[in-house]
Amino acid sequence: MRPGVDEFDVIQSLSKMLPSPPPEVLVPIGDDCAVLRLGGTEWVAAADMLVSGHHFEGWATPEDVGYKAVAVNVSDVAAMGGTPRFVLVSGGAPDPETALRCMRGVIKACDELGVYPLGGDTTRADSLTVDVSILGELSAPPLLRSGARPGDLLAVTGELGASAAGLLALQGGERVPERLVRKHLRPEPRVETGLAAARLGVHAAIDLSDGLASDVRRICERSGVGCNIGLERLPVADDTRRLAGKMGHDPQKLAATGGEDYELLLAAPERTLEALGEESGVPITVVGEVTAEGVVFLRGGRLVDDLSGWDHFSDPASEGTRGPSSERWKE
């Protein structure tokens, strides 16, 4: 790939190759999922891939990889306000036992997350690779990236930085605290919160796969708006702060750029976010506001530059091993 070309240049080039969508496609590329109308029902569809050496290393068991491959796709459906229903899973592994172990993780995730595995394909490969496609069902208008409006508040569910801290622990050979390691290896998609957000009329949403610093830009680009984000407002747990500091990382910057939290970033009026917190029972933290233009990160009133998330065509040797994006040719 020529210098200066990143993942989003590739996505934009692929987007230009596609024909006009048929009438069944209500929302084509550009969101966490495509939206289809089939037989009087609206569905969302997405796919994500995990590749050994790029998304994970030997510290992730095949069962972990299979589980996570399903979970990150379920998170895409959650970000659209849908109910996950069916998956197709394909993968390659160097031996049958590794393939079976990975599929055990897939089946466990399907059982815990309420999805039915329809089948897929397996083959021999030099390293473990898993690709999952998902269908989810909509019962309310989908949450899109394009609905944010100046004056909306920006809020996140749960906590940020825990998965990135877990990855640091794994890369450093530290298995404690186990909670953070599990946050990285076995994410918990916010399905019920996404369903409630769609019912309550949240204006825009995205799941935080590549990091807040990258994913908030996608909402702003699709909505034609800007934003102000306060780093001191990010919800970072105490164990995340301690581990980040121990390993030489700024906890707030880690929370903004680390990614793979699979929490939801939401744009909505204050009253809607308050209602969502009450209905879902999940912590909802306001981290910023939607503005007319410009993406601005602040700490203590001062501008913070050079915050960005994960590029899937980066070199893992220099960037660190990371999990999958929710980018389904979306930009």
C-alpha atoms as a printed R data frame, in Angstrom:
    type eleno elety resid chain resno       x       y      z
1   ATOM     1    CA   MET     A     1   0.000   0.000  0.000
2   ATOM     2    CA   ARG     A     2   1.460   3.344 -0.941
3   ATOM     3    CA   PRO     A     3   2.567   5.685  1.858
4   ATOM     4    CA   GLY     A     4  -0.153   7.913  3.288
5   ATOM     5    CA   VAL     A     5  -3.013   5.541  2.442
6   ATOM     6    CA   ASP     A     6  -4.894   4.197  5.464
7   ATOM     7    CA   GLU     A     7  -7.915   2.027  6.194
8   ATOM     8    CA   PHE     A     8 -10.397   4.791  5.423
9   ATOM     9    CA   ASP     A     9  -8.856   5.537  2.032
10  ATOM    10    CA   VAL     A    10  -9.358   1.868  1.202
11  ATOM    11    CA   ILE     A    11 -12.975   1.976  2.428
12  ATOM    12    CA   GLN     A    12 -13.721   5.096  0.390
13  ATOM    13    CA   SER     A    13 -12.216   3.522 -2.728
14  ATOM    14    CA   LEU     A    14 -14.276   0.365 -2.245
15  ATOM    15    CA   SER     A    15 -17.410   2.452 -1.697
16  ATOM    16    CA   LYS     A    16 -16.988   4.088 -5.093
17  ATOM    17    CA   MET     A    17 -16.916   0.682 -6.781
18  ATOM    18    CA   LEU     A    18 -20.355  -0.327 -5.507
19  ATOM    19    CA   PRO     A    19 -23.484  -0.067 -7.686
20  ATOM    20    CA   SER     A    20 -26.603   1.787 -6.594
21  ATOM    21    CA   PRO     A    21 -28.372  -0.174 -3.839
22  ATOM    22    CA   PRO     A    22 -31.560  -2.104 -4.613
23  ATOM    23    CA   PRO     A    23 -34.828  -1.001 -2.968
24  ATOM    24    CA   GLU     A    24 -34.482  -3.549 -0.149
25  ATOM    25    CA   VAL     A    25 -31.373  -1.725  1.114
26  ATOM    26    CA   LEU     A    26 -32.576   1.141  3.305
27  ATOM    27    CA   VAL     A    27 -29.150   2.128  4.695
28  ATOM    28    CA   PRO     A    28 -26.086   1.038  2.708
29  ATOM    29    CA   ILE     A    29 -22.474   1.515  3.815
30  ATOM    30    CA   GLY     A    30 -21.738   4.259  6.329
31  ATOM    31    CA   ASP     A    31 -22.964   2.891  9.681
32  ATOM    32    CA   ASP     A    32 -22.210   0.047 12.071
33  ATOM    33    CA   CYS     A    33 -24.586  -2.133 10.033
34  ATOM    34    CA   ALA     A    34 -26.456  -1.991  6.759
35  ATOM    35    CA   VAL     A    35 -30.256  -1.849  7.079
36  ATOM    36    CA   LEU     A    36 -32.457  -4.091  4.918
37  ATOM    37    CA   ARG     A    37 -36.208  -4.543  4.562
38  ATOM    38    CA   LEU     A    38 -37.054  -8.179  3.898
39  ATOM    39    CA   GLY     A    39 -40.559  -9.599  4.057
40  ATOM    40    CA   GLY     A    40 -41.975  -6.621  5.907
41  ATOM    41    CA   THR     A    41 -39.277  -6.737  8.599
42  ATOM    42    CA   GLU     A    42 -36.258  -4.473  8.902
43  ATOM    43    CA   TRP     A    43 -32.920  -6.165  9.508
44  ATOM    44    CA   VAL     A    44 -29.363  -5.010 10.164
45  ATOM    45    CA   ALA     A    45 -26.334  -6.835  8.763
46  ATOM    46    CA   ALA     A    46 -22.610  -6.584  9.505
47  ATOM    47    CA   ALA     A    47 -19.380  -8.608  9.413
48  ATOM    48    CA   ASP     A    48 -16.047  -8.504 11.265
49  ATOM    49    CA   MET     A    49 -12.819 -10.494 11.023
50  ATOM    50    CA   LEU     A    50 -10.104 -11.396 13.548
51  ATOM    51    CA   VAL     A    51  -6.631 -12.341 12.270
52  ATOM    52    CA   SER     A    52  -3.829 -13.885 14.318
53  ATOM    53    CA   GLY     A    53  -0.788 -11.642 14.664
54  ATOM    54    CA   HIS     A    54  -2.814  -8.517 13.897
55  ATOM    55    CA   HIS     A    55  -5.835  -8.660 16.204
56  ATOM    56    CA   PHE     A    56  -4.490 -11.096 18.805
57  ATOM    57    CA   GLU     A    57  -1.418 -13.076 19.844
58  ATOM    58    CA   GLY     A    58  -0.775 -16.302 21.746
59  ATOM    59    CA   TRP     A    59  -2.185 -14.873 24.981
60  ATOM    60    CA   ALA     A    60  -5.681 -15.247 23.490
61  ATOM    61    CA   THR     A    61  -6.901 -18.842 23.493
62  ATOM    62    CA   PRO     A    62  -8.799 -20.112 20.425
63  ATOM    63    CA   GLU     A    63 -11.918 -20.116 22.620
64  ATOM    64    CA   ASP     A    64 -11.351 -16.441 23.454
65  ATOM    65    CA   VAL     A    65 -10.962 -15.603 19.763
66  ATOM    66    CA   GLY     A    66 -14.173 -17.377 18.785
67  ATOM    67    CA   TYR     A    67 -16.119 -15.744 21.587
68  ATOM    68    CA   LYS     A    68 -14.850 -12.259 20.788
69  ATOM    69    CA   ALA     A    69 -15.536 -12.651 17.063
70  ATOM    70    CA   VAL     A    70 -19.235 -13.114 17.854
71  ATOM    71    CA   ALA     A    71 -19.355 -10.466 20.585
72  ATOM    72    CA   VAL     A    72 -17.964  -7.653 18.437
73  ATOM    73    CA   ASN     A    73 -20.564  -8.351 15.762
74  ATOM    74    CA   VAL     A    74 -23.316  -8.335 18.379
75  ATOM    75    CA   SER     A    75 -21.979  -4.928 19.449
76  ATOM    76    CA   ASP     A    76 -22.497  -3.620 15.901
77  ATOM    77    CA   VAL     A    77 -26.155  -4.673 16.084
78  ATOM    78    CA   ALA     A    78 -26.465  -3.062 19.528
79  ATOM    79    CA   ALA     A    79 -25.151   0.217 18.108
80  ATOM    80    CA   MET     A    80 -28.013   0.198 15.595
81  ATOM    81    CA   GLY     A    81 -30.645  -0.494 18.270
82  ATOM    82    CA   GLY     A    82 -31.287  -4.026 17.006
83  ATOM    83    CA   THR     A    83 -31.746  -7.488 18.477
84  ATOM    84    CA   PRO     A    84 -29.004  -9.919 17.343
85  ATOM    85    CA   ARG     A    85 -30.535 -13.030 15.785
86  ATOM    86    CA   PHE     A    86 -28.286 -15.083 13.473
87  ATOM    87    CA   VAL     A    87 -24.591 -15.481 12.637
88  ATOM    88    CA   LEU     A    88 -22.567 -17.211  9.948
89  ATOM    89    CA   VAL     A    89 -19.003 -18.078 10.978
90  ATOM    90    CA   SER     A    90 -16.075 -18.976  8.727
91  ATOM    91    CA   GLY     A    91 -12.479 -19.460  9.665
92  ATOM    92    CA   GLY     A    92  -9.116 -21.003  9.027
93  ATOM    93    CA   ALA     A    93  -6.780 -22.739 11.475
94  ATOM    94    CA   PRO     A    94  -3.495 -24.646 11.277
95  ATOM    95    CA   ASP     A    95  -5.059 -27.828 12.683
96  ATOM    96    CA   PRO     A    96  -8.500 -29.328 13.410
97  ATOM    97    CA   GLU     A    97  -8.160 -29.059 17.201
98  ATOM    98    CA   THR     A    98  -7.553 -25.294 17.022
99  ATOM    99    CA   ALA     A    99 -10.567 -24.927 14.732
100 ATOM   100    CA   LEU     A   100 -12.768 -26.904 17.130
101 ATOM   101    CA   ARG     A   101 -11.582 -24.913 20.144
102 ATOM   102    CA   CYS     A   102 -12.341 -21.666 18.349
103 ATOM   103    CA   MET     A   103 -15.810 -22.865 17.420
104 ATOM   104    CA   ARG     A   104 -16.464 -23.818 21.041
105 ATOM   105    CA   GLY     A   105 -15.900 -20.161 21.868
106 ATOM   106    CA   VAL     A   106 -18.267 -19.180 19.060
107 ATOM   107    CA   ILE     A   107 -21.008 -21.489 20.377
108 ATOM   108    CA   LYS     A   108 -20.560 -20.230 23.950
109 ATOM   109    CA   ALA     A   109 -20.875 -16.612 22.817
110 ATOM   110    CA   CYS     A   110 -23.958 -17.434 20.752
111 ATOM   111    CA   ASP     A   111 -25.542 -19.127 23.759
112 ATOM   112    CA   GLU     A   112 -24.770 -16.253 26.145
113 ATOM   113    CA   LEU     A   113 -25.626 -13.443 23.719
114 ATOM   114    CA   GLY     A   114 -28.800 -14.957 22.275
115 ATOM   115    CA   VAL     A   115 -27.722 -15.528 18.679
116 ATOM   116    CA   TYR     A   116 -28.274 -18.628 16.554
117 ATOM   117    CA   PRO     A   117 -25.306 -19.972 14.519
118 ATOM   118    CA   LEU     A   118 -26.547 -20.871 11.042
119 ATOM   119    CA   GLY     A   119 -23.282 -22.473  9.928
120 ATOM   120    CA   GLY     A   120 -20.328 -21.324  7.874
121 ATOM   121    CA   ASP     A   121 -17.073 -22.747  6.536
122 ATOM   122    CA   THR     A   122 -13.714 -23.943  7.839
123 ATOM   123    CA   THR     A   123 -10.401 -24.560  6.109
124 ATOM   124    CA   ARG     A   124  -6.725 -25.070  6.852
125 ATOM   125    CA   ALA     A   125  -4.703 -21.871  7.249
126 ATOM   126    CA   ASP     A   126  -1.242 -20.952  8.497
127 ATOM   127    CA   SER     A   127  -2.719 -19.015 11.395
128 ATOM   128    CA   LEU     A   128  -6.090 -18.701 13.118
129 ATOM   129    CA   THR     A   129  -8.518 -16.395 11.318
130 ATOM   130    CA   VAL     A   130 -12.235 -15.984 12.093
131 ATOM   131    CA   ASP     A   131 -14.849 -14.090 10.105
132 ATOM   132    CA   VAL     A   132 -18.392 -13.579 11.440
133 ATOM   133    CA   SER     A   133 -21.435 -12.170  9.657
134 ATOM   134    CA   ILE     A   134 -24.505 -11.218 11.674
135 ATOM   135    CA   LEU     A   135 -28.171 -10.437 11.133
136 ATOM   136    CA   GLY     A   136 -30.153  -8.475 13.683
137 ATOM   137    CA   GLU     A   137 -33.825  -7.525 13.808
138 ATOM   138    CA   LEU     A   138 -35.132  -3.980 14.304
139 ATOM   139    CA   SER     A   139 -38.250  -3.097 16.279
140 ATOM   140    CA   ALA     A   140 -37.721   0.689 16.123
141 ATOM   141    CA   PRO     A   141 -36.070   3.051 13.619
142 ATOM   142    CA   PRO     A   142 -32.337   2.274 13.507
143 ATOM   143    CA   LEU     A   143 -29.773   4.312 15.372
144 ATOM   144    CA   LEU     A   144 -27.533   5.927 12.760
145 ATOM   145    CA   ARG     A   145 -24.315   7.909 12.892
146 ATOM   146    CA   SER     A   146 -25.862  10.736 10.915
147 ATOM   147    CA   GLY     A   147 -28.430  12.166 13.355
148 ATOM   148    CA   ALA     A   148 -26.310  14.212 15.783
149 ATOM   149    CA   ARG     A   149 -27.344  17.880 16.076
150 ATOM   150    CA   PRO     A   150 -25.603  20.937 17.529
151 ATOM   151    CA   GLY     A   151 -26.706  21.223 21.133
152 ATOM   152    CA   ASP     A   152 -26.890  17.462 21.693
153 ATOM   153    CA   LEU     A   153 -24.854  16.027 24.523
154 ATOM   154    CA   LEU     A   154 -22.348  13.250 23.848
155 ATOM   155    CA   ALA     A   155 -22.393  10.397 26.347
156 ATOM   156    CA   VAL     A   156 -20.871   6.951 26.740
157 ATOM   157    CA   THR     A   157 -22.139   3.839 28.464
158 ATOM   158    CA   GLY     A   158 -20.131   2.068 31.131
159 ATOM   159    CA   GLU     A   159 -16.402   2.777 31.330
160 ATOM   160    CA   LEU     A   160 -13.556   3.509 28.921
161 ATOM   161    CA   GLY     A   161  -9.986   2.262 28.784
162 ATOM   162    CA   ALA     A   162 -10.561  -1.081 30.535
163 ATOM   163    CA   SER     A   163 -10.027  -3.177 27.409
164 ATOM   164    CA   ALA     A   164  -6.882  -1.252 26.460
165 ATOM   165    CA   ALA     A   165  -5.560  -1.725 29.997
166 ATOM   166    CA   GLY     A   166  -6.310  -5.444 29.730
167 ATOM   167    CA   LEU     A   167  -4.357  -5.572 26.486
168 ATOM   168    CA   LEU     A   168  -1.397  -3.843 28.157
169 ATOM   169    CA   ALA     A   169  -1.519  -6.461 30.912
170 ATOM   170    CA   LEU     A   170  -1.556  -9.294 28.381
171 ATOM   171    CA   GLN     A   171   1.272  -7.831 26.338
172 ATOM   172    CA   GLY     A   172   3.297  -7.319 29.520
173 ATOM   173    CA   GLY     A   173   2.657 -10.844 30.752
174 ATOM   174    CA   GLU     A   174   0.517  -9.684 33.678
175 ATOM   175    CA   ARG     A   175  -2.715 -11.580 34.327
176 ATOM   176    CA   VAL     A   176  -3.829  -9.282 37.146
177 ATOM   177    CA   PRO     A   177  -6.279  -7.640 37.418
178 ATOM   178    CA   GLU     A   178  -8.260 -10.403 35.762
179 ATOM   179    CA   ARG     A   179 -11.271  -8.093 35.301
180 ATOM   180    CA   LEU     A   180  -9.358  -5.951 32.805
181 ATOM   181    CA   VAL     A   181  -8.029  -8.965 30.923
182 ATOM   182    CA   ARG     A   182 -11.566 -10.286 30.598
183 ATOM   183    CA   LYS     A   183 -12.763  -6.874 29.370
184 ATOM   184    CA   HIS     A   184 -10.336  -7.234 26.478
185 ATOM   185    CA   LEU     A   185 -10.856 -10.913 25.679
186 ATOM   186    CA   ARG     A   186 -14.606 -11.232 26.273
187 ATOM   187    CA   PRO     A   187 -16.401  -7.913 25.665
188 ATOM   188    CA   GLU     A   188 -20.018  -7.501 26.758
189 ATOM   189    CA   PRO     A   189 -22.110  -5.775 24.066
190 ATOM   190    CA   ARG     A   190 -24.695  -3.213 25.219
191 ATOM   191    CA   VAL     A   191 -27.672  -4.816 23.466
192 ATOM   192    CA   GLU     A   192 -30.402  -3.825 25.951
193 ATOM   193    CA   THR     A   193 -29.089  -0.267 26.149
194 ATOM   194    CA   GLY     A   194 -29.078  -0.025 22.357
195 ATOM   195    CA   LEU     A   195 -32.672  -1.232 22.199
196 ATOM   196    CA   ALA     A   196 -33.718   1.329 24.812
197 ATOM   197    CA   ALA     A   197 -31.795   4.092 23.015
198 ATOM   198    CA   ALA     A   198 -33.673   3.367 19.791
199 ATOM   199    CA   ARG     A   199 -37.040   3.358 21.566
200 ATOM   200    CA   LEU     A   200 -36.292   6.647 23.321
201 ATOM   201    CA   GLY     A   201 -35.192   8.412 20.147
202 ATOM   202    CA   VAL     A   202 -31.445   8.914 20.686
203 ATOM   203    CA   HIS     A   203 -30.258  10.978 17.728
204 ATOM   204    CA   ALA     A   204 -27.028   9.136 16.815
205 ATOM   205    CA   ALA     A   205 -24.908   6.226 18.052
206 ATOM   206    CA   ILE     A   206 -21.793   4.184 17.354
207 ATOM   207    CA   ASP     A   207 -20.039   1.418 19.237
208 ATOM   208    CA   LEU     A   208 -16.563   2.259 20.506
209 ATOM   209    CA   SER     A   209 -14.329  -0.220 18.717
210 ATOM   210    CA   ASP     A   210 -11.427   1.914 17.472
211 ATOM   211    CA   GLY     A   211 -11.412   4.394 20.354
212 ATOM   212    CA   LEU     A   212 -13.442   7.463 21.252
213 ATOM   213    CA   ALA     A   213 -10.989   9.772 19.475
214 ATOM   214    CA   SER     A   214 -11.636   8.015 16.152
215 ATOM   215    CA   ASP     A   215 -15.249   6.962 16.565
216 ATOM   216    CA   VAL     A   216 -16.587  10.381 17.609
217 ATOM   217    CA   ARG     A   217 -15.120  11.739 14.376
218 ATOM   218    CA   ARG     A   218 -17.232   9.247 12.429
219 ATOM   219    CA   ILE     A   219 -20.406  10.553 14.039
220 ATOM   220    CA   CYS     A   220 -19.323  14.137 13.354
221 ATOM   221    CA   GLU     A   221 -18.431  13.411  9.725
222 ATOM   222    CA   ARG     A   222 -21.679  11.570  9.021
223 ATOM   223    CA   SER     A   223 -23.774  14.200 10.832
224 ATOM   224    CA   GLY     A   224 -21.952  17.235  9.433
225 ATOM   225    CA   VAL     A   225 -21.231  18.594 12.912
226 ATOM   226    CA   GLY     A   226 -18.350  19.093 15.353
227 ATOM   227    CA   CYS     A   227 -17.869  18.384 19.045
228 ATOM   228    CA   ASN     A   228 -16.035  19.259 22.245
229 ATOM   229    CA   ILE     A   229 -14.837  16.362 24.418
230 ATOM   230    CA   GLY     A   230 -13.422  16.809 27.923
231 ATOM   231    CA   LEU     A   231 -10.845  14.150 28.782
232 ATOM   232    CA   GLU     A   232 -11.381  14.683 32.497
233 ATOM   233    CA   ARG     A   233 -15.026  13.692 31.985
234 ATOM   234    CA   LEU     A   234 -14.227  10.214 30.634
235 ATOM   235    CA   PRO     A   235 -15.354   7.391 32.965
236 ATOM   236    CA   VAL     A   236 -12.140   5.525 33.862
237 ATOM   237    CA   ALA     A   237 -12.174   2.902 36.627
238 ATOM   238    CA   ASP     A   238  -9.587   2.939 39.405
239 ATOM   239    CA   ASP     A   239  -7.942  -0.346 38.349
240 ATOM   240    CA   THR     A   240  -7.588   0.981 34.804
241 ATOM   241    CA   ARG     A   241  -5.936   4.141 36.114
242 ATOM   242    CA   ARG     A   242  -3.531   2.170 38.288
243 ATOM   243    CA   LEU     A   243  -2.469  -0.254 35.569
244 ATOM   244    CA   ALA     A   244  -2.112   2.475 32.947
245 ATOM   245    CA   GLY     A   245   0.058   4.541 35.282
246 ATOM   246    CA   LYS     A   246   2.159   1.511 36.231
247 ATOM   247    CA   MET     A   247   2.890   0.837 32.561
248 ATOM   248    CA   GLY     A   248   3.679   4.444 31.695
249 ATOM   249    CA   HIS     A   249   0.423   5.480 30.008
250 ATOM   250    CA   ASP     A   250  -1.776   8.514 30.606
251 ATOM   251    CA   PRO     A   251  -5.091   6.968 31.789
252 ATOM   252    CA   GLN     A   252  -7.286   9.629 30.160
253 ATOM   253    CA   LYS     A   253  -5.491   9.409 26.817
254 ATOM   254    CA   LEU     A   254  -5.629   5.618 27.001
255 ATOM   255    CA   ALA     A   255  -9.393   5.845 27.563
256 ATOM   256    CA   ALA     A   256  -9.769   8.191 24.582
257 ATOM   257    CA   THR     A   257  -7.626   6.238 22.122
258 ATOM   258    CA   GLY     A   258  -7.309   2.636 23.343
259 ATOM   259    CA   GLY     A   259 -10.480   1.295 21.769
260 ATOM   260    CA   GLU     A   260 -12.197  -2.088 21.987
261 ATOM   261    CA   ASP     A   261 -14.389  -1.091 24.911
262 ATOM   262    CA   TYR     A   262 -17.503  -1.846 22.830
263 ATOM   263    CA   GLU     A   263 -19.436   0.688 24.840
264 ATOM   264    CA   LEU     A   264 -21.928   2.940 23.039
265 ATOM   265    CA   LEU     A   265 -21.279   6.579 22.190
266 ATOM   266    CA   LEU     A   266 -24.593   8.432 22.026
267 ATOM   267    CA   ALA     A   267 -25.710  11.873 20.872
268 ATOM   268    CA   ALA     A   268 -29.005  13.050 22.361
269 ATOM   269    CA   PRO     A   269 -30.666  15.790 24.439
270 ATOM   270    CA   GLU     A   270 -30.040  15.675 28.190
271 ATOM   271    CA   ARG     A   271 -33.555  14.505 29.029
272 ATOM   272    CA   THR     A   272 -33.255  11.551 26.640
273 ATOM   273    CA   LEU     A   273 -29.954  10.466 28.170
274 ATOM   274    CA   GLU     A   274 -31.424  10.727 31.671
275 ATOM   275    CA   ALA     A   275 -34.364   8.543 30.621
276 ATOM   276    CA   LEU     A   276 -31.970   6.048 29.036
277 ATOM   277    CA   GLY     A   277 -29.946   5.755 32.223
278 ATOM   278    CA   GLU     A   278 -33.075   5.151 34.265
279 ATOM   279    CA   GLU     A   279 -34.496   2.574 31.859
280 ATOM   280    CA   SER     A   280 -31.311   0.653 31.097
281 ATOM   281    CA   GLY     A   281 -29.721   0.673 34.536
282 ATOM   282    CA   VAL     A   282 -26.332   1.216 32.848
283 ATOM   283    CA   PRO     A   283 -24.128   4.180 33.813
284 ATOM   284    CA   ILE     A   284 -24.439   6.951 31.199
285 ATOM   285    CA   THR     A   285 -21.669   9.570 31.396
286 ATOM   286    CA   VAL     A   286 -21.772  12.856 29.503
287 ATOM   287    CA   VAL     A   287 -18.314  13.454 28.001
288 ATOM   288    CA   GLY     A   288 -18.957  16.402 25.679
289 ATOM   289    CA   GLU     A   289 -21.289  18.348 23.448
290 ATOM   290    CA   VAL     A   290 -22.109  18.450 19.737
291 ATOM   291    CA   THR     A   291 -21.116  21.746 18.087
292 ATOM   292    CA   ALA     A   292 -21.471  23.264 14.639
293 ATOM   293    CA   GLU     A   293 -17.972  22.306 13.471
294 ATOM   294    CA   GLY     A   294 -14.542  21.089 14.512
295 ATOM   295    CA   VAL     A   295 -13.564  18.107 16.686
296 ATOM   296    CA   VAL     A   296 -11.916  19.428 19.857
297 ATOM   297    CA   PHE     A   297 -10.446  17.517 22.807
298 ATOM   298    CA   LEU     A   298  -9.835  19.483 25.986
299 ATOM   299    CA   ARG     A   299  -8.252  18.835 29.364
300 ATOM   300    CA   GLY     A   300  -8.434  21.475 32.046
301 ATOM   301    CA   GLY     A   301  -9.632  23.922 29.394
302 ATOM   302    CA   ARG     A   302  -6.538  23.346 27.250
303 ATOM   303    CA   LEU     A   303  -6.515  21.851 23.762
304 ATOM   304    CA   VAL     A   304  -5.166  18.296 23.457
305 ATOM   305    CA   ASP     A   305  -3.754  17.480 20.008
306 ATOM   306    CA   ASP     A   306  -2.842  14.286 18.173
307 ATOM   307    CA   LEU     A   307  -5.482  11.971 19.611
308 ATOM   308    CA   SER     A   308  -6.416   9.175 17.241
309 ATOM   309    CA   GLY     A   309  -7.508   5.557 17.381
310 ATOM   310    CA   TRP     A   310  -6.691   2.370 15.553
311 ATOM   311    CA   ASP     A   311  -5.861   2.008 11.834
312 ATOM   312    CA   HIS     A   312  -6.386  -1.564 10.607
313 ATOM   313    CA   PHE     A   313  -3.685  -1.270  7.952
314 ATOM   314    CA   SER     A   314  -1.087  -0.159 10.489
315 ATOM   315    CA   ASP     A   315   1.921  -2.294 11.342
316 ATOM   316    CA   PRO     A   316   1.171  -4.365 14.472
317 ATOM   317    CA   ALA     A   317   4.865  -4.312 15.344
318 ATOM   318    CA   SER     A   318   4.719  -0.559 15.795
319 ATOM   319    CA   GLU     A   319   1.100  -0.013 16.829
320 ATOM   320    CA   GLY     A   320   0.415  -3.023 19.054
321 ATOM   321    CA   THR     A   321  -1.980  -5.897 18.463
322 ATOM   322    CA   ARG     A   322  -5.603  -4.838 18.444
323 ATOM   323    CA   GLY     A   323  -9.072  -6.168 17.901
324 ATOM   324    CA   PRO     A   324 -11.470  -5.636 15.001
325 ATOM   325    CA   SER     A   325 -13.079  -2.406 13.973
326 ATOM   326    CA   SER     A   326 -16.773  -2.030 13.343
327 ATOM   327    CA   GLU     A   327 -15.824  -0.716  9.916
328 ATOM   328    CA   ARG     A   328 -17.846  -2.624  7.351
329 ATOM   329    CA   TRP     A   329 -16.738  -0.519  4.358
330 ATOM   330    CA   LYS     A   330 -18.490   2.220  6.278
331 ATOM   331    CA   GLU     A   331 -16.864   5.497  5.473
